[in-house]
C-alpha cells in the first residue's frame, strides 16, 4: 500500500518537475516564489498555533484570514496576470506585452496605422 502511494506521488512529482522546467524563467520564478510564500505562511500558522497552545491561549483568526487571502481567487488572478506580463513567445528577451506596444509605435511612425 505504502509503495503504491509512493509510486503515485513520485510519478506526479516528476510530471510537475517536467512542466515547471518547460516554463520560461520569469514565470517559473514567479510561480515558485508564490508557492514558497504560501508554504511559509502555512508553516508560520502551525508554528504560531503551537506557540499559543503551549501558553494556553489560541487565537488564530487574523493569521488564518491572511492565509485565506493569499490562496484566494483574487491573489491567484493577480499572480496569473503578473506572470502573463512575462510571456515571451518568440524568445527575443522582450515580453510580448511590451513588444506589441513598441511595434504599434513603429507602425504609427511609418504611417501604417489602423485608419
N, C-alpha and C positions, 0 to 999 in steps of 0.2 A: 504494500500500500504506500509506504513512505517513498519507495523508489519510483513508483508511478507518479506521485505528486512532484517529486524532484525532477523527473523527466519532463513533465509538462512545464514546470516553471523554467527549467533550463532552455527548453525549446522556445518559449515565448520571450525570454530574455535575449536569446540570440536573434530573434526576429526584430525585437526593439533596437538592439545594437546596430543591425544592418540598416534599419530605416533611419536611425539617427546619423549614421555615417554617410548616408546618401544625401543628407541635407547640406545646404550651404552653411559656411562657417558662422556668419552673424545670426542666422536663425537658430542654428544648433546651440550657440551660447545663450541666446535669449531663452530658449526652452529649458535648457539645463539649469540656468540660474533661477528661473521661476520655480522649477521643481525643487531645487536646493532650498529656496526660501520657504516653500510650503513645508518641507521636511523639518527645517529648523524651527518653524513656528509650532509644528505639532510636538516636536521634542521639548520645546520650551513649555508648552501646555502641560505635558506629562511631568516635567521637572517641577513646575510651579505647583501642580496638584500634589505631588509627593511632599514637597516642602510644606504646603499648607496642611496636608493631612498629618504630618509629624507634629505640628503645633496645634492641631485640633480645630482649625477654622478654615473650611473650604468654601471659597467664594471665587468662582472662575468665570463668571458671566462675561466680563469685559474681554478677557483673552479669547474666549470661545467666539465672541462676536467678531473679533479681528480675524480669526482663522476662517470663519464662515464668509467674511467679506473677501478674503484673499482667494478663496476657492469658488466664489460665486460666479454667476454668469457675466456680471459686469467686468470683473477682473480678467476672466478668460477672454472676453471680447477685446479688452484693452491690449492684452499681450498678443493676441492674434493680429490686431491692427498694427501694432508696432513691428511685429515680425514681418508682416506683409510689406512694410516700408523698406525692408532689406532685401527683397526678392530681386535677383539679377539673373534673368533667364538667359541672356546671350553671353554672360560670363566676362564682360568687359571691365568689371570692377565698379561700375556705376549702377546704383539701384535704379530699377526701371521707373519708379515714381519720379525721380529727378531727371532721368534721361528723357522722358516724354516731354517735360517742360522745356528742356534745352532744345529738343528737336522742333517743338512748336514755335519757339522763339526764332530759330533759324529759318523756318518756313515763312514766318511773318516778315522777316527782314528781306527775304528773297522775293517777296510779293506772291507767295504761293498760299495765301490764307484761305480760309473756308468761306469765301464770298459767293 
